[in-house]
Every structure is written in C-alpha cells, then in structure tokens.
C-alpha cells in the first residue's frame, strides 16, 4: 500500500500595517490614520478590541488591519452613545473567512480539508485572500 504525503497550507495575510501602510492602503491621510488610532485606543479601553489591536514601541506603531476595518465600518455608531448599544461585536473570524485566510490539510492526489471547518473554495476580496499565500495583507 502506498503512503500518501500530507502537508498544511496556510493562506493568510499579515494583519498589521504601519500608519503609512494603512494610509496608502485605504487612500486616506496619515493625519486621519493618526486620529483613528487615538479613537481605537479609546475602544480598547472600553473593551471592544484587544490590547494587541495597536502595537506601540516608541515611534513604531502597528495597526491591526482587521480592527481598523471594523472601526471604520462602525465608527459613527460607536461614537453615538445610543447607537453603540446595537453595534455588533467585533468578529475577526468572520472577516478572516471573507478575506480567504485559512489553514487546510492537503493530501497527495488533491484531497483537501480546511482546518477552520470550511471545505471547498474560499471566498476572497479583490487583491486579498487565496492568492496571497505567504505574503502580506495587500500591497506594502
């Protein structure tokens, strides 16, 4: 009986960007990114996001892109004391699934099994996802 080889393929992006990287990625000014980071830091204090959402070490500031996207989507609601009550919780797992980031076991012969429970083709967003094997999140 022939033994078939297996390996794990990781399809993911790098979830952190510098302020300049975020500004370039979303076509916004560095000043806007700086202001959003201050606002996200307040949301971290309020418990919406993890302490690892913004990484600061001196002049180096890295922003978790998933957090940034979530904050941009719900920013107006989060800033309103009544609307913030109905803002859905931060669900990075759903965002990752939309981006096509996943792990899967691949066996010789083409059989696949996703480790995140989603077998079959993975959806992607233009410029992100399954073509970004081993590369970062978008352009740098």
N, C-alpha and C positions, 0 to 999 in steps of 0.2 A: 504494500500500500504506500502510495506516495504522500509525503508530508508537505502540506501547503504552508507557505510563509504568510505571516500576518504582520502588519505594522499599523501604527496610529498616525493619521494625517491630521494636522492641526491647521485649520483655516481661520485666521483671525487677523486683527489689526492691532496696532499699538494704541492703547486707549488714551495716552497722554500727549499733549502738544504744548509747546511754549506759547506765550501770549502772541508772539509774532506769527507762529504757525496757525493759531486759531483765527487771527485777523485775516491772514491770507486765505485760509480755507473757506471762511464764510463771507469774505469780501466786506469786512467791517473794519473800522479804525482800531488802532491799538488802544485809544482812549476808551472806546466802547467796551473792548475786552476787559480793560482795567476796571471799569465801573461794574461790569457784570461779575467779575471775580469778587469784588467787595460785597455785592449782593448775594452771591453764592455762599460766601463766608458767613453771612448772617443766617442763611438757610441751614448751614452746617450747625451753627449754634442752636438753631431751632429744632434740629434733629431730622430734617428731611434727607440730608446727604451725609455720607460717611466722612470722617476726618481725612480720609485718603482721596477725597474729591479734588482737593487743591493741595499740591505738594510745594512747599516753600522752603528754600535753603538759601538765605542771603538774597542775592539778586536773581537767582534761578527760581522761576515759578512755572510749574507744570499744571495744566488743567486737564481733568478727565473729560474727554470729548462727549461721552455719553451723558454726563452730568450737565455739561454746557448745553447740549441739545435739549435735554429735558427742561432745563431752566428757561431757555429761550421759548419753548412751546408754552409753558405755563406761567411765564413771568408776570403778565398783567393780573392773572388770577391770584398768584401768590402775594402780590403787593396789595391786594384788596382784602381787608380783614374778613368780609363776609364770603367772598368767592373762594378764598383759600380753604374754606371748610369743605368744599366739594372737589378740590383738586385731587385727582387720583394719586395713589402712592407712586413713588419712583420705582420703576420696574426695569432695571437694566437687562434682565434676562430676555424680556420681550424685544428690547431694542437690539440686542445681540442677535437674536433669531432673525430679525428683519435685515440686519446687515450681512447675514450669512456666516457669521463667526461660529465655528463649531469644531468638535473633535469627532472623528469617526474611525472605526476599525476597518481596514481594507485587507481583504484576503486575496491571495493569488486567484485568478480566474474572474475577478471583477466584482465579487460579492462585497457589499458594504453594510455597515451597521453604525449608525450615528450614536455616539456616547451620550448625547443630550436627548435621546429618545425620538428624534425626528429623522426617520429614514426617508430616503428618496432625495430628490433635488432640493437644494436650499435656495430660498429666495434671496435676491440681492438688491442693493440700491446702486444706481449708476455710479461707477467708479469705486465701489466698495464691495466687499464680500468675497465670493468664491474665487475671483481672480487675484486676490491679494494674499495668496499663500506665502507665509513667511515674510511678508512686507508690512510696512506700517499702515496706519489709518489714513488713506488718501495720499495726497502729494506732500512733499516736505520742502 
